[in-house]
Amino acid sequence: MELDSLLSEEERLVRGAVRQFVDDKVKPIIEECHREGRTPLELVPEMGQLNLFGATLHEYGLPGLNNVAYGLIMQELERGDSGLRSFVSVQSSLVMYPIHAFGSAAQRDRWLPALASGQAIGCFGLTEPDFGSNPGGMRTTARKAGGDWVLNGAKQWITNGTLAEVAVVWARTEDGIRGFLVEKGTPGFTAADQHGKFSLRASTTSELGFHDCRVPADAILPKTDGLRSALMCLNQARYGIAWGGLGAAMECYYTALEYSKQRVQFGGQPIACHQLVQEKLAWMITEITKGQLLALQMGRLKDQDRLKHFHVSMGKRNNVWVARESARLAREILGANGIVDDYPVIRHMLNIESVYTYEGTHDIHGLIIGEAVTGIPAYNPPERSEKPMPAGAR
Ligand SMILES: Cc1cc2nc3c(=O)[nH]c(=O)nc-3n(C[C@H](O)[C@H](O)[C@H](O)COP(=O)(O)OP(=O)(O)OC[C@H]3O[C@@H](n4cnc5c(N)ncnc54)[C@H](O)[C@@H]3O)c2cc1C
């Protein structure tokens, strides 16, 4: 659809540079990282040099790219691996963004240059063991004690939790939910990795614990103002995921396309000559193209400050669904080769299950769109009568 004609030269250059980085540095090691279940930390300094962390910020020598260029970075990174894109999403949208938007000048000066270069890694602690889709129910508390704050509670499913020098932690205070910066090594702050993941294995996922964890008065992000501040961070990350999902879909599509042209079965013909195979490829390329046009319009609206949260829900929901379906179709086309990591498809297929769930599940985004079009929020179940059912009623 000549999508490139809708991109500026700078946007195409940024995409090309990240694609090169992914081809040269990520693809050669990513299957091994996935097998070993490790984050490719050796790539972090180069990602810092390429300005992939906080790319939309202008200060501290950062390039101040527009949101379409930022989206294209996410797309290209996720062609490599959803875990790598998650690393950059968390660092940029969930750690640098809140420090930039809600932090003091001292917090910005201390953390943003270190996070931009990759010398420091950050994490974002919102989800708790009992509160995922409904983070507003969180139990983690922060109470004032003398001049300090004391945190108690637990966070779960936290990307980069054990790797992070600084955690952005959301906790309930007397004045509502606020964000705090908690540094690694603070007494009472623990982090431990979660094991047994079959998805996003090249990414670290952790539990955080706060046991009378005392942080100084200036650890609070002063401009945070309730859950809406946390949701503003999620909106940034979800926007990037709408592009990123397409990257995973594109990688699966191209792998399946090439495979179908090489693999010969009946009558000495490549499987690409069968109508059933072509229909799968046609579905993928059509949905990926529609998703790209959606993501691009989201980016243009975001650059004009006109992107609403329900637009972001539409993009995240649709494009990650496209990625999930594309990964399955590609895996089918690869036959038995679709289940081994000689090809990237099974890894993307497993990864996308996390992406489908985190940053608001597919269904929660459906409810956000539903609320936007009907005006009726449908998150809470209807009240249930405690009365026993009448005798004989089934
Ligand atoms: C690999 C990975 C990394 C993550 N990284 C982070 C991170 O860095 N920081 C962080 O804070 N969190 C992180 N998360 C957590 C993630 O955001 C949550 O898993 C997500 O919000 C869903 O919460 P849950 O898993 O508790 O599912 P639940 O909220 O328990 O939902 C379970 C199911 O119920 C459905 N459901 C729930 N409520 C409703 C409703 N009202 N109507 C209809 N259906 C409903 C959901 O759609 C889902 O299908 C990560 C998760 C994963 C898997």
The ligand as a MOL file (V3000), in Angstrom:
LIG
                    3D

  0  0  0     0  0            999 V3000
M  V30 BEGIN CTAB
M  V30 COUNTS 53 58 0 0 0
M  V30 BEGIN ATOM
M  V30 1 C 5.5630 -11.3670 30.9190 0
M  V30 2 C 4.7830 -10.3220 31.6570 0
M  V30 3 C 5.3810 -9.1100 31.9840 0
M  V30 4 C 4.6820 -8.1340 32.7150 0
M  V30 5 N 5.3160 -6.9590 33.0650 0
M  V30 6 C 4.6760 -6.1020 33.9270 0
M  V30 7 C 5.3750 -4.9490 34.4310 0
M  V30 8 O 6.5350 -4.6770 34.0630 0
M  V30 9 N 4.7430 -4.1620 35.3480 0
M  V30 10 C 3.4730 -4.4360 35.7850 0
M  V30 11 O 2.9720 -3.6790 36.6270 0
M  V30 12 N 2.7820 -5.5000 35.3020 0
M  V30 13 C 3.3550 -6.3410 34.3910 0
M  V30 14 N 2.6730 -7.4620 33.9180 0
M  V30 15 C 1.3400 -7.7570 34.4430 0
M  V30 16 C 0.2210 -7.5580 33.4410 0
M  V30 17 O -0.0050 -6.2050 33.1870 0
M  V30 18 C -1.0190 -8.2960 33.9800 0
M  V30 19 O -0.7590 -9.6850 33.8560 0
M  V30 20 C -2.2930 -7.9170 33.2350 0
M  V30 21 O -2.7040 -6.6110 33.6050 0
M  V30 22 C -3.4570 -8.8960 33.5230 0
M  V30 23 O -3.6090 -9.0970 34.8850 0
M  V30 24 P -3.7150 -10.6080 35.4520 0
M  V30 25 O -2.6370 -11.4230 34.8460 0
M  V30 26 O -3.7500 -10.4870 36.9380 0
M  V30 27 O -5.0720 -11.1650 34.9030 0
M  V30 28 P -6.5520 -10.9470 35.5430 0
M  V30 29 O -6.7780 -9.4860 35.7620 0
M  V30 30 O -6.7060 -11.8610 36.6930 0
M  V30 31 O -7.4500 -11.4280 34.3320 0
M  V30 32 C -7.6400 -12.8170 34.0450 0
M  V30 33 C -8.6630 -12.9210 32.9150 0
M  V30 34 O -9.9000 -12.3420 33.3480 0
M  V30 35 C -10.3240 -11.3650 32.4100 0
M  V30 36 N -11.0060 -10.2750 33.1050 0
M  V30 37 C -10.5860 -9.5910 34.2000 0
M  V30 38 N -11.4730 -8.6270 34.5180 0
M  V30 39 C -12.4640 -8.7040 33.5950 0
M  V30 40 C -13.6780 -7.9630 33.3620 0
M  V30 41 N -14.0370 -6.9320 34.1320 0
M  V30 42 N -14.4510 -8.3370 32.3280 0
M  V30 43 C -14.0890 -9.3440 31.5000 0
M  V30 44 N -12.9720 -10.0710 31.6610 0
M  V30 45 C -12.1750 -9.7490 32.6940 0
M  V30 46 C -9.0420 -10.8860 31.7350 0
M  V30 47 O -9.3020 -10.3220 30.4470 0
M  V30 48 C -8.2470 -12.1740 31.6520 0
M  V30 49 O -8.6320 -12.9070 30.5230 0
M  V30 50 C 3.3460 -8.4060 33.1170 0
M  V30 51 C 2.7350 -9.6140 32.7510 0
M  V30 52 C 3.4380 -10.5610 32.0280 0
M  V30 53 C 2.7740 -11.8510 31.6530 0
M  V30 END ATOM
M  V30 BEGIN BOND
M  V30 1 1 1 2
M  V30 2 1 2 3
M  V30 3 2 2 52
M  V30 4 2 3 4
M  V30 5 1 4 5
M  V30 6 1 4 50
M  V30 7 2 5 6
M  V30 8 1 6 7
M  V30 9 1 6 13
M  V30 10 2 7 8
M  V30 11 1 7 9
M  V30 12 1 9 10
M  V30 13 2 10 11
M  V30 14 1 10 12
M  V30 15 2 12 13
M  V30 16 1 13 14
M  V30 17 1 14 15
M  V30 18 1 14 50
M  V30 19 1 15 16
M  V30 20 1 16 17
M  V30 21 1 16 18
M  V30 22 1 18 19
M  V30 23 1 18 20
M  V30 24 1 20 21
M  V30 25 1 20 22
M  V30 26 1 22 23
M  V30 27 1 23 24
M  V30 28 2 24 25
M  V30 29 1 24 26
M  V30 30 1 24 27
M  V30 31 1 27 28
M  V30 32 2 28 29
M  V30 33 1 28 30
M  V30 34 1 28 31
M  V30 35 1 31 32
M  V30 36 1 32 33
M  V30 37 1 33 34
M  V30 38 1 33 48
M  V30 39 1 34 35
M  V30 40 1 35 36
M  V30 41 1 35 46
M  V30 42 1 36 37
M  V30 43 1 36 45
M  V30 44 2 37 38
M  V30 45 1 38 39
M  V30 46 1 39 40
M  V30 47 2 39 45
M  V30 48 1 40 41
M  V30 49 2 40 42
M  V30 50 1 42 43
M  V30 51 2 43 44
M  V30 52 1 44 45
M  V30 53 1 46 47
M  V30 54 1 46 48
M  V30 55 1 48 49
M  V30 56 2 50 51
M  V30 57 1 51 52
M  V30 58 1 52 53
M  V30 END BOND
M  V30 END CTAB
M  END
